Amino acid sequence: MQNKGLIKLFAVLFGLVSIYQLSFTFKNNAVESEATQIAEQKIDASAEDRSAKVNEYAARYLDSLATSKESVFLGSDYVGVKENSMKLGLDLKGGLEAILQISVKDILIGLADGSTDPTFRKALDDADEIQKNSQNTYLEDFFVAFDAIKGDKKLASPDIFATRSLVGEIDLNMSDDETKVVLETKIDESIVSAFEVLRKRIDEFGVTSPNIQRLGNSGRVLLELPGVKDVERATDLITTTAQLEFWYGSNSQLFSQFLLDANEVLKAKEGEAKADQATADEEEMTEEEQAIADLTGEEDETVVESNPLLDLFVGPGFGATLAQVRVEDKEQVAKLLAMPEVRAKLPAELRYTKFVFGKVAEDSEVVDLYVLQGNRDGEPPLSGAVVTDARQTYNQANKVVVSMQMNSKGAKIWEEMTGEAYKTQGQIAVVLDNTVYSAPTASNGAIAGGSTEISGDFTLREATDLANVLRAGKLPAKADIIQSSIVGPSLGQEAIDSGTMSFGIALALVLLWMVFYYGKAGIFSDIAMLFNILLIFGILSGIGAVLTLPGIAGIVLTIGMSVDANVLIFERIREELSKGKDQKSAINDGFSNALSSILDANITTGLTALILFVFGTGPIKGFATTLLIGIGTSLFTAIFITRLLIDWYVNKGGKLDFSTGVTKNLFRNINIEFLKKRKVAYIISGALLIASLGSLFTNGLDQGIDFVGGRTTQVRFAEPVSAVEVEEALATPEVFGSASVKTVGDENNLKISTKYKINETANEVDEEVREKLYNALQPYLNGQSFEEFKDLSKADKQIGIMDQYKVSPSIADDIKQASFWAVLGSLVVVFLYILFRFKRWQFSLGAVAAVFHDVIIVLGVFSLTYKFMPFSMEIDQAFIAAILTVIGYSLNDTVVVFDRIREFFNEHTNWPFTEVIDKSLSSTLSRTLNTSLTTLVVLLAIFIFGGESIRGFMFALIVGVIVGTYSSLFIATPIMFDTAKKGGAADALKKKEEVIDETVVK
């Protein structure tokens, strides 16, 4: 091998860089461990809720270390060390991952200045319906809906988009096509604005290594917040629109007569409703029932007079406060005051009055109802757009407030407003998201300079978050969470422990197997493999990739698959030695001859991993990332590092047999007539395919919420519980109506799925689902409170909700379609690559047919067994990752066989066609079984020890490896043979081919 010095240099440099990158991870872990130890020493062992207090103290210690900028490692402060350390994904560290949908509908309504034009509104409603089964953006579907009903109406009509807000950009003379271009630009600008607002809010929140990225032009934004403990707070932060407004308060005394008039209107309506009901009841009575009623005088019951509106007021108002209302009556009061017949009773000068509730104080049962001076346009005199800075601070009474600074325009208007309030002794209401936070008076006159503050019984956390939101700016439209995954830190730690165990066991088994099978040569491959692992982790750390549980599975799988390259090389060397060649020649020829198969096998696997990376999200992208990195490092270590070690040993005079006493003659001189058995194989495969397809059409698949939408919650109990009993309790009409409950791992772990209100994605609905779940599960929770049940912030949590996952139907359709294209795309790409490499379509057809065979059978096994298997076998994104990995693995095997067939065609031109095929399959059998067994050992280790969350994923891979090994021997090659032997193709294949020059570094 030439250029050994250069390869050694690269190897040393790669190794040192990897060690350097990983050293930050070790240091970061040491600093965090030290912080926990200090906290445990400071917090008394008998303190109530000690674990939470220890975590809080440790967090404060790390925050102080971060702000001190003190060097802690190699000239880097703690922030730098943290930034350069290995990033752990949500499933390992806990936290929140969410996909937010920016409401393009809201943006369109805003651009149209809230137009109520019937055609415009109908088009919006139609677009909502189209979106349910569409892969287009909302704007595209709106255009389709509008074009279908517009008639003579134009988008540039004065009552749609030729509005004040779009003056200079859209005019009355513009065609619809021209208007659409402008709208596309404005929508894109609004989404970019929303993205920037979200990014600023997340930056202010203080999460380590957050990830935020815009997903195409769909109006969707991906957020990943690993390690965030207060998920509820984070959710509020990213979805709050922060619509800050300043309104003049009205004098509540002006509304006395209005309240009386409104109450009489409502009494009359109530009386009419009762009369109508009584008439209906009488009509339903029989003559006998009517006679009894007349005798008993039921119609003469004493009537208790009610006041539909006034009875809901529990306290008087003052200033701009109209009255006090019970919190539970808020919606009812708001509904009554919004009725047209009620608002009609407002005096002419008060007809635009806004009725707005105040902020509910902590532990309060009542809330203030404010009256604000509205206007025809519904626009506030001053909005939060003028705020340039906002900070949490304290007022003179030492209460938490938010202080703000306005720009020059806002400062001028604020001075006018406070001056007017001073003259009239009125109030100015500070309204945030349609809630009055405070309504101060300007007791000291006009306020100049644009400085003001918001008070409202804030907690320190609330004030900090509000200041962050105001400083970042308001969202141009609401942002709904349409997909979310919430993992508690305790579940994350369990995943780390199980992942580490599976990694260690799999690695040990592979290392031992290589030494057992190949003797001293196996030791050199083990050294190269350990170096390979160092490179993988070093690269992951260096590029800032996030390590997930599927990512760990990808690394462990890479270990199993990296053995393949060494096995191919060692088997070729054994073949050369069996031909009587000396050791050095056999090693040179073995490496040279194996290179083509190694490259083809890894490229096909890499292509499927690349497609998975493009189509996957979150943990699945992490799996693809580690697999791609692993393929690259495996090639480098197998081809160069193993060669360096072997050459070093041989040049020292060492002798390598590439086998042990037990394995020396194993799989030697095999001559199986595979083609004669192909008809039996076709019958077996045909039966398996028929059974699989039959089950798929009858039993179907256990589709996860990734594909159908819904909410899934993992709940852990102190004692074993019956999944059937829990499902019956949750499926009642009072709870969810329908639910699916499965045992996950131990019998005290349940995975609960429901489609209850799945089309509603607001945080309030998520909270409602949690409350219903808690109430229904109370008999099993041993008195646990609701707050403890839903709290995901504790690192040592053992009972209650452990993780949550939500997918809206709209994004579920997108995931399903992306998965379909991922599988189809991988088949097409592989077909084309094999056609390019082997120059015959028969090879491509055989490979793709075998892959299709493997995929159908894996799906069939899942369809046939998901109802009784003791672990989750849901079809989700992880399953698609497994299918694509099976495709790659099956192709890996098939390509090695095809490569040997091509080689034998060129070496043995006089052999019959059948002999070439059989000899090729027989000669590669040792490699095929060796690699398959090694990979199966690795997969079984992950399956048994790798944690419940990836058990179904591993089962799919295990079935795929077994079926893939079978199909490469009995399906791919026989199909290639049967298609090639017709039409003279066999003769064409037997002609001497011009083999692509594969240069090996010598």
Salt bridges, closest charged atoms under 4 A:
GLU32 OE2 - LYS82 NZ 2.16
ASP49 OD1 - LYS794 NZ 3.74
GLU56 OE2 - ARG60 NH1 3.34
ASP117 OD1 - LYS153 NZ 2.97
ASP126 OD2 - LYS122 NZ 2.95
ASP128 OD2 - LYS105 NZ 2.73
GLU129 OE2 - LYS132 NZ 3.21
ASP147 OD1 - LYS150 NZ 3.71
ASP147 OD2 - LYS180 NZ 2.82
ASP159 OD2 - LYS153 NZ 3.33
GLU169 OE2 - LYS186 NZ 3.31
ASP176 OD2 - LYS150 NZ 2.82
ASP188 OD1 - ARG214 NH2 2.64
GLU189 OE1 - LYS186 NZ 3.50
GLU196 OE1 - ARG199 NH2 2.45
ASP203 OD2 - ARG199 NH1 3.43
GLU204 OE1 - ARG471 NH2 2.90
ASP230 OD2 - ARG461 NH1 2.70
GLU232 OE1 - LYS790 NZ 3.28
GLU264 OE2 - LYS267 NZ 3.59
GLU270 OE1 - LYS274 NZ 3.99
GLU305 OE2 - LYS267 NZ 2.48
ASP329 OD2 - ARG326 NE 3.06
GLU341 OE2 - LYS269 NZ 3.18
ASP389 OD1 - ARG391 NE 3.40
GLU462 OE1 - LYS359 NZ 3.72
ASP465 OD2 - ARG233 NE 2.73
ASP480 OD2 - LYS478 NZ 3.93
GLU494 OE2 - ARG716 NH1 2.80
ASP564 OD1 - ARG927 NH2 2.60
GLU571 OE2 - ARG574 NH1 3.31
GLU571 OE1 - ARG668 NH2 3.11
GLU575 OE1 - ARG572 NE 3.61
GLU575 OE2 - ARG900 NH1 3.20
GLU576 OE2 - LYS579 NZ 3.72
GLU576 OE1 - LYS581 NZ 2.67
ASP589 OD2 - LYS581 NZ 2.52
ASP600 OD1 - ARG837 NE 2.62
ASP600 OD2 - ARG902 NH2 3.89
ASP647 OD2 - LYS4 NZ 3.77
ASP647 OD2 - ARG643 NE 3.15
ASP657 OD1 - LYS655 NZ 2.60
GLU673 OE1 - LYS676 NZ 3.27
ASP702 OD2 - LYS742 NZ 2.26
ASP766 OD1 - ARG711 NE 2.89
ASP766 OD2 - LYS806 NZ 2.95
GLU767 OE1 - ARG770 NH2 2.94
GLU767 OE2 - LYS790 NZ 2.61
GLU768 OE1 - LYS757 NZ 3.08
GLU787 OE2 - LYS790 NZ 3.91
ASP814 OD2 - ARG220 NH1 2.31
ASP854 OD1 - HIS853 ND1 2.96
GLU874 OE2 - LYS742 NZ 3.28
GLU874 OE1 - LYS751 NZ 3.12
ASP893 OD1 - ARG927 NH1 2.64
ASP899 OD1 - ARG902 NH2 2.73
GLU903 OE2 - ARG572 NH2 2.80
GLU903 OE1 - ARG900 NE 3.82
GLU907 OE1 - HIS908 NE2 3.66
GLU948 OE1 - ARG951 NH1 2.89
ASP978 OD1 - ARG678 NE 3.03
ASP978 OD1 - LYS981 NZ 3.56
GLU998 OE2 - ARG837 NH2 3.08
